[in-house]
Amino acid sequence: MDMDFFTLVQTRRTVRAFRPDSPPREAIEQIIAAASWAPSPHGRQPWRFVVVEAPERKLALANAMAEAWRYHLALDGLDPSTIEYRLCRSRERVVTAPVIIIPCLYLNDLDRYPDPERQAAETTMAIQSLGCAVQNMLLAAFALDLAAGWMCAPLFAPAAARAALGLAEDLHPHALIPIGYLAQEPKRRPRRPLSDLIVQWQ
Ligand SMILES: Cc1cc2nc3c(=O)[nH]c(=O)nc-3n(C[C@H](O)[C@H](O)[C@H](O)COP(=O)(O)O)c2cc1C
């Protein structure tokens, strides 16, 4: 990698189409090692990672996510042909991703409080930390000349994702991170100017 940090941050982008070849195992391990250096509440590292590479596992995950989404799209009142089109595209994105990492929230090591407010704050901290871990993974992937994306499907259907992958009950799947080699440059969304983002500085 011969890119400075700020260039890396700006050129990282959500990739949705990958070449069929798989990245080497060492690269995936490096990406997960980068996640482990993320900040976390009390240093407890409340995340675990599931790597999905076998075609039959990807298919099971894709089908489970699609079926859960079918239910939600029908609830939204979409017509059957639009639903089928969207499900087909979503399934394709999962099965054609060379490697998928599923970051899971793991709450067992967090502090316990007698009141629900502090317990909820503790869980929120863990989720914030999971986001940091995922960002480290995305940046690491791009630093290794790989490409990566982010799909939220498991967050909306955690039970379906857990069942498809045979995950333990204490693993809460939060996202689906496809990783591979770039096939198609995505369109980027413009960023808000700093004057919009900084709401107070005094
Ligand atoms: C929590 C979260 C969930 C996301 N879920 C999806 C998703 O389900 N499908 C998708 O195509 N992109 C998803 N994205 C990617 C965003 O669409 C993307 O980050 C945004 O459009 C900005 O583009 P960029 O990442 O290329 O800068 C998600 C991003 C985040 C942070």
The ligand as an SDF file (V2000), in Angstrom:
LIG
                    3D

 31 33  0  0  0  0  0  0  0  0999 V2000
  -24.7870    0.6430    8.7940 C   0  0  0  0  0  0  0  0  0  0  0  0
  -24.6730    0.6360    7.2840 C   0  0  0  0  0  0  0  0  0  0  0  0
  -25.5030   -0.1770    6.5590 C   0  0  0  0  0  0  0  0  0  0  0  0
  -25.3940   -0.2360    5.1540 C   0  0  0  0  0  0  0  0  0  0  0  0
  -26.1850   -1.0930    4.4650 N   0  0  0  0  0  0  0  0  0  0  0  0
  -26.0550   -1.1780    3.1170 C   0  0  0  0  0  0  0  0  0  0  0  0
  -26.8420   -2.1070    2.3860 C   0  0  0  0  0  0  0  0  0  0  0  0
  -27.6390   -2.8720    2.9440 O   0  0  0  0  0  0  0  0  0  0  0  0
  -26.6700   -2.1680    1.0460 N   0  0  0  0  0  0  0  0  0  0  0  0
  -25.7710   -1.3470    0.3920 C   0  0  0  0  0  0  0  0  0  0  0  0
  -25.6650   -1.4420   -0.8250 O   0  0  0  0  0  0  0  0  0  0  0  0
  -25.0050   -0.4650    1.0640 N   0  0  0  0  0  0  0  0  0  0  0  0
  -25.1240   -0.3560    2.4110 C   0  0  0  0  0  0  0  0  0  0  0  0
  -24.3340    0.5180    3.1160 N   0  0  0  0  0  0  0  0  0  0  0  0
  -23.3490    1.3380    2.3890 C   0  0  0  0  0  0  0  0  0  0  0  0
  -23.8370    2.7610    2.1990 C   0  0  0  0  0  0  0  0  0  0  0  0
  -24.8550    2.8010    1.2420 O   0  0  0  0  0  0  0  0  0  0  0  0
  -22.6190    3.6170    1.7620 C   0  0  0  0  0  0  0  0  0  0  0  0
  -21.6640    3.6160    2.7960 O   0  0  0  0  0  0  0  0  0  0  0  0
  -23.0220    5.0460    1.4530 C   0  0  0  0  0  0  0  0  0  0  0  0
  -23.8690    5.1070    0.3380 O   0  0  0  0  0  0  0  0  0  0  0  0
  -21.8000    5.9060    1.1760 C   0  0  0  0  0  0  0  0  0  0  0  0
  -21.0540    5.3680    0.1020 O   0  0  0  0  0  0  0  0  0  0  0  0
  -19.5270    4.9510    0.2520 P   0  0  0  0  0  0  0  0  0  0  0  0
  -19.4390    3.9030    1.3350 O   0  0  0  0  0  0  0  0  0  0  0  0
  -19.1370    4.4160   -1.0760 O   0  0  0  0  0  0  0  0  0  0  0  0
  -18.7630    6.1730    0.6410 O   0  0  0  0  0  0  0  0  0  0  0  0
  -24.4370    0.5850    4.4950 C   0  0  0  0  0  0  0  0  0  0  0  0
  -23.6010    1.4000    5.2440 C   0  0  0  0  0  0  0  0  0  0  0  0
  -23.7040    1.4250    6.6260 C   0  0  0  0  0  0  0  0  0  0  0  0
  -22.7520    2.2770    7.4340 C   0  0  0  0  0  0  0  0  0  0  0  0
  1  2  1  0
  2  3  1  0
  2 30  2  0
  3  4  2  0
  4  5  1  0
  4 28  1  0
  5  6  2  0
  6  7  1  0
  6 13  1  0
  7  8  2  0
  7  9  1  0
  9 10  1  0
 10 11  2  0
 10 12  1  0
 12 13  2  0
 13 14  1  0
 14 15  1  0
 14 28  1  0
 15 16  1  0
 16 17  1  0
 16 18  1  0
 18 19  1  0
 18 20  1  0
 20 21  1  0
 20 22  1  0
 22 23  1  0
 23 24  1  0
 24 25  2  0
 24 26  1  0
 24 27  1  0
 28 29  2  0
 29 30  1  0
 30 31  1  0
M  END
$$$$
